């Protein structure tokens, strides 16, 4: 779901989705989720930086 939201330029919603459901995932999946979350933070920050300029 988060990947689809990212592709739709809705990174903030994707971040919220991962953060709200991360604790329900098994420990083995958390590293993968964390990697997606880091990528979303980068995209989100880049979007905010673009708006400032």
ABEGO torsion letter per residue (X at the ends): XAAAAAAAGBAAAAAAAAAAAAAABBAAAAAAAAAAAAAAAAAAAAAAAAAAX
